[in-house]
Amino acid sequence: MCGIAGFIDFDRSDASAEQLIDSMCKIIRHRGPDDQGTWVGEGVALGMRRLSIIDVAGGHQPIFNEDKSILIVFNGEIYNYRQLQEDLQARGHEFETNSDTEAIVHAYEEYGDDFVKQLRGMFALAIWDRKRQRLIVTRDRFGKKPLNYYWDGQRLIFGSEIKSILEAGIPREVNTEALDEYLVYRYVPTPNTLFKGVMKLPAAHTLVYEQGQIKIQRYWDLPFTPSCDDDEATALERIRELIKDAVQVRLMSEVPLGAFLSGGIDSSVVVGYMSQMMSQPVKTFSIGFEEDDYSELPYAKQVAEHFGTEHHEFFVRPDLISVLPQLVWDYDEPFGDSSMVPTYYVSKLAREHVTVVLTGDGGDEIFGGYKHYAREQAISRIPGPLRSVLGVGSRFMPDGMRGKKRLRNINNDLSLRYVQGTMVFPVGSRASMYTPEYFAGLRGHNPYDRQARVFKDVSHLDVVTQMQYADARNYLVDDIMVKVDKASMFNSLETRAPLLDQNLTEYVSSLSPTLRMPKDGTLKYLLKKATADILPPEILTRKKQGFTMPMDHWFRGELSGYAHEILQSQRARERRIFNQDFIGNLLQTHQNNKLVNHSSAIWTMLCLELWFQIYMDTPALHVEHSPQSVQTVHN
């Protein structure tokens, strides 16, 4: 695991290129504190920071092929690299190391651009083919590892983190449409970033630079098309086998290894199988809150005792004033999912004991675990006239009241209902949220179109499958994977997600939708039945809780003043983006009306304003030595 960076700039001297690639690597030192490697030549530079996991002694990068004509920098882990190595050696390739990185170089020699289809794992990588003057950059199937790039028609600059790209001195301008979408989704959807001109390479895509042009294409998809006729008994047995295998291959490590444990089904399944396979007790790590309604620690402790793990816990308290600016710097973009904070803390806790952890990420998307799946399945059965009555009734409920959004949106089509159901700002509030001048520049932009296009691609599928596909393509990649990568790598910790194993996900998505989600709306039906023999019954039957913070309490208490100071500061007002009456009403209503919960909206705005202060107001700021040097202005 590490971070990578690089560029193609034929007008830059070698001396200048060496200085820039060194700077691009040093600013992401947190991703790889153990080693740095760079290569410069022919107008091209590649670099990496390494967190040593496999072949600790011999895995220094960049790594070359036999005649040094092809080189690679790589972030991730390839779990089938030993099989690849054996196959490639049989085909005549010579290896100098025992690292998974070198297997990729030779796979490219052997299979060309299709080499990526041979890789089982998580990765973001760049290969420079010196003979063909050709760069290939690619990202794993679910976007577990990030990759951003900047292309102005002459220069191509890329990196695991945007802050590396900014080292090249590119213009710092705001992508206004991306900002508009951030306020809808609470993350900036791929392929945009909030920096104009900086793009995310989509998951399961490859970017090729050749002859002064770039080309981007998809190499894999998870279509959720029912193509397997296995009955339930066969499916359950196969799922058990595939989960066990997915966990087993992810135990490959030369450094200490553990697991995140929330007490939910997904992480409990992973820990359960780890405990069967490891000779020592699994080291498990959990985060909780003093507010009992938000804490899953009792469930995590129960699972830990059931499997005899070496368990570690940490309580998160409302100390955001010190940690949030650091996280905003780390994430490169504003991030409206407040679970970034507990994810950071559980990563910090784990890194004190291990270097690698397994997680339960992906279980909700693949096995159908979100409450809105069952809700939409039920809505699809409601007669149209009754839906209309319910929609009208929502008008008499106060804004922010529980259930108002769902009833108001009940007559919309699925894609719009799906997006609006997750929005934290009132539907129709865009015009009043922005200043008139700013909104005038957005009138032609529809932030819902991006999600609508995804749903249109799978409109022939059933309601639940459409949402699973959309979540796997968008929310999983741009929220969950970003959150886990950023929070863990900020602490130099590698995370691995067995439930997003390619073999497992392809099998489950090929099953009949009535197997994945029965008519009674049982969530994670197949996963629960497949693992009922190893999990405590209470874990199988408990309500889904989610990894959330007690923000509604905190923004009425300890953090109320902080939110007011940041969002109504002179800096924030001078941006002339948001209507200050809207902001003031948002804060005041949340403070005074306990029937209303605007905490997620306040959090979303807070992260955005801090991003402006850190990345736009102080563009010369470097945080190479410690993100603790990040400062925010309250007045």
Beta strands, then each sheet from edge to edge (+ up, - down):
strand 1: 2-8
strand 2: 35-41
strand 3: 44-50
strand 4: 63-64
strand 5: 70-78
strand 6: 121-129
strand 7: 134-139
strand 8: 148-151
strand 9: 156-159
strand 10: 198-200
strand 11: 205-210
strand 12: 213-218
strand 13: 257-260
strand 14: 283-289
strand 15: 310-316
strand 16: 356-358
strand 17: 494-496
sheet 1: 2+ 3- 1+ 9- 8+ 10-
sheet 2: 4+ 5- 6+ 7- 11+ 12-
sheet 3: 15+ 14+ 13+ 16+ 17+
end
